[in-house]
Amino acid sequence: MKEIKITSENYQDEVIKSDIPVLLDFWAEWCSPCQMIGPILSEIADEFDGKVKVGKINVDDETELVREYKVESIPMMYLIKNGENVDGMLGLNPKEKIIAMIEKHI
């Protein structure tokens, strides 16, 4: 599955009402670590297709969601399950560490 662009408009349907966990990636085009983690998250989206959704939130476009999640640094990832924030990690992390976080909750 391809990553999904999350906006204020589709947030409720794609994240809160999702029947599978959602890995939210808060990122920006100008953020080098965000660009480096992008391909890793694409691979994870493919490998966990049907088990986990990967949602991308551009911090420059979605300030309301940035405030809601109190994001102060990027890249920042949160794992949302059943509408609840159950886990998260900051920074450029290796694929194995991201997968380990996901697998604790699926």
C-alpha positions, -999 to 999 in steps of 0.1 A, spaced: 0 0 0 12 35 -8 15 61 19 -15 83 24 -13 120 26 -31 129 58 -48 163 61 -73 179 85 -100 169 61 -93 132 59 -77 127 94 -109 114 111 -116 88 84 -80 77 76 -66 77 112 -92 79 140 -117 55 123 -91 32 107 -96 -5 114 -58 -11 113 -30 8 131 -17 40 114 19 51 115 18 89 112 50 105 98 53 142 106 77 156 80 86 185 58 102 189 23 131 210 37 140 183 64 170 162 53 163 134 78 127 133 67 138 128 31 161 100 42 134 82 61 108 85 33 120 54 13 121 34 45 85 42 52 75 34 16 90 -1 21 72 -5 54 39 6 38 44 -22 12 56 -48 36 27 -42 61 0 -37 35 -33 -46 51 -18 -46 86 -6 -10 90 -14 22 72 14 48 67 2 84 68 23 114 59 16 147 75 34 178 61 41 200 91 41 231 69 6 224 56 -12 208 86 -4 231 116 -36 221 134 -25 184 135 10 195 144 -4 214 174 -27 185 184 2 160 185 26 187 201 52 180 174 83 201 181 109 183 161 108 162 129 108 135 116 84 125 143 63 93 141 33 82 161 15 49 160 -23 53 163 -44 22 171 -81 23 176 -80 61 175 -54 63 204 -18 73 202 0 41 215 37 47 206 61 70 189 97 78 180 116 109 171 143 113 145 159 92 118 156 56 130 167 24 113 140 4 96 144 -25 121 136 -1 150 105 13 133 93 -23 125 99 -34 161 76 -5 173 49 -15 148 50 -52 157 44 -45 194 10 -32 184 -3 -55 156 
